[in-house]
Amino acid sequence: MSWSLADEVDHMQISTAIALAVRVSVALLTRTFFQPDEYFQSLEVAHHLVFGYGNLTWEWLTAQPIRSIIYPALNVPVYWALGLGGLDATKLLIWAPKVLHGILAAGTDVYVDELARKIIGPQYAPTVLFLSLTSFFHVLSLSRSLSNSLETTLTTVALSHYPWDTTTPPKRQDIRRFLATAALACAVRPTNAVIWVYMSGLLLWRLRRQPRHLASLLLNVAVVGLLVTLAVFLLDSAYYGSPTCTPLNFLRTNLSSVSLFYGISQWHYYFSQAIPILCTSALPFVLHGAWLAMWSPNPALKVLLGLIGWTIGVYSLAGHKEWRFIHPLLPLMHILAAKSLVDVTPRSSGRPAAVSIRKSHRALLLTTLPLAVYVVLFHSQSQIEVVHYLGDLPSEELHSVGFLMPCHSTPWQAYLHRPDLASPGRLWALGCEPPITGQNLTSYRDQTDIFYESPANYLRTRFPGSVDPAFPASPMPSTPPGATLPDHGDWKHEWPEYLVMFGALLHDGEVQSTLESKRYREVWKMESGWEGDRRRQGGVRVWRFQP
């Protein structure tokens, strides 16, 4: 099977159109909660920058902030345009950023297609695109406003410009594109540098006997690295109002015990949990493709396999691990899977653009689609819908809201968009600040921990004996980021007009009786589906004070 130039152009145009349609559609259809960072490290920061109110977490307010404004800033023009046009009070406030991140997500599909053609050949490209578009984890995560999602796209773009052909000298234009995109990926997620240490090291070794090309590469590395680093420094310093090097702060903080506060996983986590979850039904083909790569005469395929192994090996050294941290490797695993799927399928004389895999294999790959629909449309939907419910209430019926939930369980002002609740203490949630001031990690307990140790006692000791119908602002509803507080905190609340909680909290009869004695009654509820965290079970409930 051979590909003409016309076939290449047609395939690229069609794949780009399909990728854009799929990713933007998925983004607009997504109405479920996945990760707090989707809101609090992206949309909420941009909303705060443009509209002047919102929730900034400790990462942005500590003395040495660890987050760069670069990724949230992508949403700033969207919010600014909506505010300028008087459309910020419409559903476009939510839909417009979704469209933006859907477009960015499509870049992964388009460029993994290009990357596959360079590494294993154009006959594999349609199958790689099929795997990418139908990937369960891509459906779940790629179109969301997560920095890992943009990191995935930028990594794929950078690798597509990498000089894979070892028989010809690298082109200067490709080197610059590769370095620029890789540097941007590192600006978005500093840990992305692990990938480029490996790939750049291989390139330097390859060019060791070509002084002119080696010197050119080193010069471009220096120039691109300096320009991107300077840009990050200037943008972050302008945002924070003082000289700030967020990549350095990020690495310093995450090498401390602070990252372990968010959970510690076994060394084999990425192999035993993350890769199966990312690959799902494609896993057998990924493993077979990895076996084929080991014995393949194609050096680029071996480099690809080595990159996956190197990155996972380095990431496994860290205590805190999450599925999404290795999301940038998923397009590479799709290439391995395509190698397997196409090679075990009898050759046909069909169109070059056809997905050349067996029907049984295609059916197996598509078995995750019902699950993908579930996680996009239904799972934890109540954590999104409750914010829509509160946002639609007229201002005369909404004076204050308190969230008795594990911290960051719902979107905030980027979805709510209520300036009438912007003043301190009107809209609050339980905090979960990490021990960033040197507290002992083993004995440290945040506000959420203390609340859930005895919710009824917390309500008795940190709330007034009666409800003030004027609903004054709570004086100290959560811990200011970076503050050093006594062992049990000094949180102090006023009873709000509305309380939002998971149904599991009401399984404590003492909590329910306390709320009922204060004349709170349930006014809204919605189930969430299966939930492993017992604190988040029972759906979401809204209780309102009844005078």
C-alpha positions in Angstrom: 0.0 0.0 0.0 1.5 3.3 -1.0 0.6 6.9 -0.2 0.6 9.7 -2.7 1.0 13.4 -1.8 -2.7 13.9 -2.5 -3.5 11.0 0.0 -1.3 12.7 2.6 -3.0 16.1 2.2 -6.5 14.6 2.2 -5.7 12.5 5.3 -4.4 15.5 7.2 -7.3 17.7 6.4 -9.9 15.0 7.2 -8.1 14.0 10.5 -7.8 17.7 11.6 -11.5 18.3 10.9 -12.6 15.1 12.7 -10.3 15.8 15.7 -11.6 19.3 16.1 -15.2 18.1 15.9 -14.7 15.3 18.4 -12.7 17.2 21.0 -14.8 20.3 21.0 -18.0 18.2 21.1 -16.5 16.2 24.1 -15.6 19.4 25.8 -19.1 20.9 25.4 -20.8 17.7 26.4 -18.7 17.2 29.5 -20.7 18.0 32.6 -18.9 15.9 35.3 -16.3 16.5 37.9 -12.9 14.8 37.5 -10.0 16.8 39.2 -10.1 20.0 41.2 -7.1 21.3 39.2 -9.4 21.6 36.2 -10.9 24.6 38.0 -8.6 25.8 40.8 -5.3 25.8 38.8 -6.8 27.1 35.6 -10.2 28.7 35.2 -10.5 30.1 38.7 -7.1 31.8 38.4 -8.0 33.4 35.1 -11.4 34.4 36.4 -9.8 36.1 39.4 -7.4 37.9 37.1 -10.1 39.3 34.8 -13.0 39.9 37.1 -11.2 40.5 40.4 -12.7 37.8 42.5 -12.5 34.0 42.9 -10.6 31.5 45.0 -6.8 31.3 44.8 -5.3 28.2 46.4 -2.0 28.1 48.4 0.0 27.4 45.3 -0.7 31.0 44.2 -0.6 32.8 47.6 2.4 31.3 49.4 5.5 33.4 49.8 7.2 31.4 47.1 4.4 30.6 44.6 4.8 27.4 42.6 2.3 28.0 39.7 3.1 29.9 36.6 0.4 32.2 35.1 1.1 30.9 31.6 -1.5 28.1 31.5 -4.3 30.0 33.2 -3.5 33.0 31.0 -4.8 31.1 28.0 -8.3 31.7 29.4 -7.8 35.4 30.1 -8.6 36.6 26.5 -11.8 34.5 26.5 -13.0 36.0 29.9 -11.9 39.5 28.9 -13.8 39.4 25.6 -16.9 38.0 27.4 -16.7 40.8 30.0 -16.2 43.4 27.3 -19.2 42.2 25.4 -21.4 42.0 28.5 -21.7 38.2 28.0 -20.0 37.1 31.2 -23.3 36.5 32.9 -24.4 34.0 30.2 -23.6 30.3 29.7 -20.8 31.4 27.4 -18.7 31.9 30.5 -18.5 28.1 30.8 -18.9 27.1 27.1 -16.2 29.4 25.6 -13.3 28.1 27.7 -14.5 24.6 26.9 -14.3 25.3 23.1 -10.7 26.7 23.6 -9.5 23.6 25.5 -11.3 21.3 23.0 -9.3 23.0 20.2 -6.1 22.6 22.1 -6.9 18.9 22.8 -7.4 18.2 19.0 -3.7 19.0 18.6 -2.8 15.7 20.2 -4.9 13.7 17.7 -3.5 15.7 14.7 0.2 15.5 15.7 0.2 11.9 17.0 -1.0 11.1 13.4 2.1 13.0 12.1 4.4 11.4 14.7 3.2 7.9 13.7 3.9 8.5 10.0 7.5 9.6 10.9 8.2 6.7 13.2 6.4 3.6 11.8 5.0 4.8 8.4 1.8 6.4 6.9 0.0 3.0 6.7 -0.3 3.1 10.5 -1.5 6.7 10.8 -5.3 6.0 10.4 -5.1 3.3 13.1 -3.2 5.7 15.5 -5.9 8.4 14.9 -8.6 5.9 15.6 -7.0 4.8 18.8 -6.5 8.4 19.9 -10.1 9.5 19.1 -11.7 6.5 20.8 -9.3 6.5 23.9 -11.2 6.3 27.1 -8.7 8.5 29.0 -8.5 11.1 26.2 -12.3 11.3 26.4 -12.2 11.7 30.2 -9.3 14.1 30.5 -7.9 15.6 27.2 -10.6 18.2 26.6 -10.6 19.5 30.2 -8.8 22.6 31.4 -5.9 20.6 33.0 -2.3 21.5 32.5 -1.5 17.9 31.9 -3.8 18.0 28.9 -2.0 20.9 27.2 1.3 19.2 28.3 0.1 16.1 26.3 -0.6 18.1 23.2 2.7 20.1 23.4 4.7 17.0 24.0 3.1 15.3 21.0 3.8 18.3 18.8 7.4 18.6 19.9 8.0 14.9 19.2 6.5 15.2 15.8 9.2 17.8 15.0 12.0 15.7 16.5 14.6 14.5 14.0 13.8 10.8 14.0 15.6 10.0 10.8 19.1 9.0 11.7 20.3 8.8 8.1 20.1 12.5 7.4 21.3 15.6 9.3 18.6 17.3 11.3 17.0 20.3 9.7 17.5 23.6 11.5 13.8 24.5 11.2 12.7 21.2 12.7 15.2 21.5 15.6 13.9 25.0 16.4 10.3 23.9 16.3 11.1 20.9 18.5 12.9 22.9 21.1 10.4 25.7 21.2 7.5 23.4 21.7 9.3 21.3 24.2 10.3 24.4 26.2 6.7 25.5 26.2 5.7 22.1 27.6 8.2 22.5 30.4 6.9 26.0 31.1 3.4 24.5 31.5 4.6 21.5 33.6 8.3 21.7 34.7 8.4 17.9 35.2 8.0 17.5 31.5 11.7 18.2 31.3 12.2 14.5 32.2 11.1 13.6 28.7 13.5 16.1 27.0 16.5 15.1 29.1 16.2 11.6 27.4 15.4 12.8 23.9 18.0 15.6 23.9 20.6 13.3 25.3 20.1 10.9 22.5 20.3 13.6 19.9 23.5 15.0 21.4 25.0 11.5 21.3 23.9 11.1 17.7 25.6 14.3 16.7 28.8 13.8 18.6 30.8 13.2 15.4 29.2 16.1 13.5 30.7 19.2 15.2 28.8 21.7 13.0 25.4 20.2 13.7 26.2 19.7 17.4 27.2 23.3 17.8 24.1 24.5 16.0 22.0 22.3 18.3 23.7 23.6 21.5 23.3 27.2 20.3 19.6 26.7 19.6 19.1 24.9 23.0 20.7 27.9 24.7 18.7 30.5 22.8 15.3 28.8 23.0 15.9 27.9 26.7 16.9 31.4 27.6 14.0 33.0 25.8 11.3 30.8 27.2 12.8 31.0 30.7 13.0 34.7 30.5 9.4 34.9 29.2 8.2 32.8 32.1 10.1 34.8 34.6 8.8 38.1 33.3 5.2 37.0 33.0 5.1 35.5 36.4 7.0 38.4 38.0 4.4 40.8 36.4 1.5 38.6 37.7 2.9 38.3 41.3 4.2 41.8 41.5 7.8 40.8 42.4 10.6 38.8 40.9 9.3 35.2 40.8 10.8 32.0 39.4 7.9 29.5 39.5 9.7 26.5 37.9 12.4 26.7 40.6 9.8 27.1 43.4 7.8 24.2 41.9 10.7 21.8 41.9 11.9 22.9 45.4 8.4 22.4 46.9 7.7 19.1 45.2 11.0 17.7 46.3 10.0 18.4 49.9 7.4 16.5 51.9 4.6 18.8 50.8 3.8 16.7 47.7 3.5 13.6 49.9 0.6 15.3 51.8 -1.5 14.6 48.7 -0.9 10.9 48.9 1.9 8.3 48.6 1.8 5.4 46.1 3.9 2.3 45.7 6.8 2.3 43.2 4.9 0.2 40.8 1.8 2.5 40.7 2.3 3.6 37.1 2.9 0.1 35.8 0.1 -1.6 37.8 -2.6 1.1 37.9 -1.9 4.1 35.7 -0.9 2.4 32.4 -3.9 -0.1 32.5 -6.3 2.8 33.2 -4.8 5.0 30.5 -4.7 2.3 27.9 -7.9 0.3 28.9 -9.0 -1.9 26.0 -5.9 -1.0 24.0 -3.5 -2.4 26.7 -3.0 -5.9 25.1 -2.0 -4.2 21.8 0.3 -1.7 23.6 2.1 -4.6 25.3 2.4 -6.6 22.1 3.6 -3.4 20.3 6.2 -2.9 23.0 7.4 -6.5 22.4 7.6 -5.8 18.6 9.5 -2.6 19.2 12.1 -4.4 21.3 13.0 -6.6 18.4 12.3 -4.2 15.6 15.1 -3.1 13.2 13.5 0.4 13.3 15.7 2.5 15.7 13.0 5.2 16.1 10.6 2.7 17.5 13.2 1.5 20.0 13.8 5.2 21.0 10.0 5.6 21.5 9.9 2.5 23.8 12.9 3.7 25.7 11.4 7.1 26.2 8.3 5.5 27.8 10.4 3.3 30.0 12.7 6.2 31.1 9.9 8.6 31.9 7.9 6.1 33.9 11.0 4.9 35.7 11.9 8.5 36.8 8.3 9.4 37.7 8.1 6.2 39.8 10.8 7.6 42.1 8.4 10.2 43.4 6.2 9.4 46.3 3.1 11.2 45.0 1.7 9.8 41.8 -1.4 10.3 39.7 -2.7 8.8 36.5 -2.7 12.1 34.6 1.0 12.7 35.3 1.9 10.2 32.5 -0.9 11.4 30.2 1.8 12.8 27.7 3.0 9.2 27.2 -0.4 7.9 26.1 -0.1 9.0 22.4 3.2 7.1 22.3 1.5 4.0 23.6 -1.1 4.4 20.9 1.7 4.2 18.3 2.9 0.9 19.9 -0.7 -0.4 19.8 -1.1 0.6 16.2 2.1 -1.2 15.3 0.6 -4.4 16.8 -2.9 -4.0 15.4 -1.8 -3.3 11.8 0.9 -5.9 11.7 -1.4 -8.8 12.8 -4.0 -7.8 10.3 -3.9 -9.3 6.8 -2.9 -6.7 4.1 -5.7 -5.4 1.9 -5.7 -3.3 -1.2 -8.2 -0.8 0.2 -7.9 3.0 0.5 -4.7 4.1 2.3 -6.9 6.1 4.7 -8.7 3.0 6.0 -8.3 1.8 9.5 -6.6 -1.5 8.7 -7.4 -3.6 11.7 -9.5 -6.7 12.3 -13.2 -6.2 13.1 -12.8 -8.2 16.4 -10.0 -5.9 17.5 -12.0 -2.9 16.6 -15.0 -4.2 18.6 -12.7 -4.8 21.6 -11.3 -1.3 21.4 -14.8 0.2 21.4 -16.0 -1.6 24.5 -14.9 1.4 26.6 -17.2 3.8 24.8 -20.2 3.3 27.2 -17.9 3.9 30.1 -16.6 7.0 28.4 -20.2 8.3 27.9 -20.8 7.6 31.6 -17.8 9.6 32.9 -18.5 12.5 30.6 -22.3 12.8 31.2 -23.1 11.2 34.5 -20.3 10.4 37.0 -20.1 13.1 39.7 -22.4 15.3 37.7 -24.0 16.5 40.9 -20.8 18.4 41.9 -21.2 20.5 38.8 -25.0 20.8 38.7 -25.1 22.1 42.3 -23.1 25.2 41.2 -25.5 25.8 38.3 -28.4 25.6 40.8 -26.8 28.1 43.1 -25.8 30.4 40.3 -29.3 30.6 39.0 -30.8 31.7 42.3 -31.7 35.4 42.4 -29.5 37.6 44.5 -32.3 38.3 47.0 -32.5 34.6 47.7 -28.8 34.0 48.1 -26.9 35.8 50.8 -24.3 33.3 51.8 -23.2 29.7 51.1 -21.1 27.2 53.0 -19.7 24.0 51.6 -19.3 21.2 54.2 -17.4 18.9 51.8 -13.8 17.8 51.3 -12.0 20.8 49.9 -12.3 21.7 46.2 -15.2 19.3 45.6 -17.0 21.7 43.2 -16.1 24.5 40.8 -16.1 27.9 42.2 -16.6 31.5 40.9 -15.4 30.5 37.4 -18.8 28.7 37.1 -20.8 30.5 39.8 -19.8 34.0 38.7 -21.5 35.8 41.6 -19.9 39.1 42.5 -22.5 39.5 45.3 -20.8 36.6 47.1 -17.2 37.9 46.4 -16.7 39.5 49.8 -14.8 37.4 52.4 -16.9 35.0 54.4 -20.0 35.0 52.1 -18.9 32.0 50.0 -16.7 29.5 51.8 -15.6 25.9 51.9 -13.5 23.7 54.2 -9.8 24.1 53.6 -7.1 21.6 53.1 -3.8 23.6 53.3 -0.7 21.4 53.2 2.1 21.7 55.8 4.0 24.3 53.9 5.4 26.0 57.0 7.4 22.9 58.2 4.8 21.1 60.3 5.3 17.3 60.9 3.6 15.5 58.0 2.7 12.4 60.0 0.8 14.4 62.7 -0.5 17.3 60.6 -4.3 17.5 60.1 -6.0 20.1 57.9 -9.4 21.6 58.4 -11.2 18.9 56.4 -9.5 16.2 58.5 -10.6 17.8 61.7 -14.2 18.4 60.5 -14.6 14.8 59.4 -13.2 13.4 62.7 -16.4 14.7 64.3 -18.7 16.8 62.1 -21.3 17.2 64.8 -18.8 18.5 67.3 -17.4 20.9 64.7 -20.8 22.3 64.1 -21.4 22.7 67.9 -18.0 24.3 68.7 -17.3 26.5 65.6 -20.7 27.8 64.8 -23.0 30.1 66.9 -25.7 28.7 69.0 -28.4 30.1 66.8 -28.8 31.3 63.2 -28.7 35.1 62.5 -31.3 35.7 59.8 -29.1 38.5 58.4 -26.5 35.9 57.5 -23.4 37.9 58.4 -20.1 36.8 56.8 -18.1 34.1 58.5 -15.1 35.7 60.2 -12.6 32.8 59.8 -14.2 30.0 57.7 -10.9 28.5 56.5 -7.2 28.7 56.8 -5.4 31.6 55.0 -2.8 29.9 52.7 0.6 29.9 54.4 -0.7 30.8 57.8 0.6 29.1 60.9 -2.3 28.1 63.1 -2.7 26.2 66.4 -3.0 22.5 66.2 -6.8 22.6 66.0 -7.0 25.8 64.0 -9.0 28.9 64.9 -11.8 28.6 62.4 -15.0 30.4 63.2 -18.2 30.4 61.1 -21.5 32.1 61.0 -24.5 30.0 59.9 -25.0 30.7 56.1 -28.3 30.8 54.3 -27.4 27.7 52.3 -25.3 24.6 53.3 -23.9 22.3 50.6 -22.8 18.8 51.5 -22.6 15.2 50.3 -25.4 12.9 51.4 -23.0 10.8 53.4 -22.6 13.6 56.0 -26.3 13.2 56.8 -25.8 9.5 57.7 -24.5 10.9 60.9 -27.9 11.3 62.7 -26.4 13.9 65.0 -25.5 16.1 62.1 -28.9 15.9 60.6 -30.6 16.6 63.9 -28.3 19.6 64.5 -29.2 21.1 61.1 -32.9 20.5 61.6 -32.8 22.1 65.1 -31.4 25.2 63.4 -34.4 25.2 61.0 -32.4 24.0 57.9 -34.3 22.0 55.4 -33.3 20.2 52.2 -34.2 22.2 49.0 -32.1 20.4 46.3 -30.5 17.0 45.8 -28.9 15.0 43.1 -27.2 11.6 43.1 -23.6 11.1 41.9 -23.3 7.5 40.9 -20.5 5.2 42.2 -18.0 6.9 44.5 -15.0 5.2 46.3 -14.5 8.0 48.9 -17.1 7.4 51.5 -17.1 11.1 52.4 -18.3 11.9 48.9 -21.1 9.3 48.7 -24.8 9.9 48.8 -25.0 12.5 46.1 -25.0 16.2 46.8 -27.5 17.9 49.0 -28.4 21.6 49.5 -30.0 22.7 52.8 -31.5 26.2 53.3 -32.4 28.0 56.5 -36.2 28.3 56.8 -37.2 31.4 58.8 
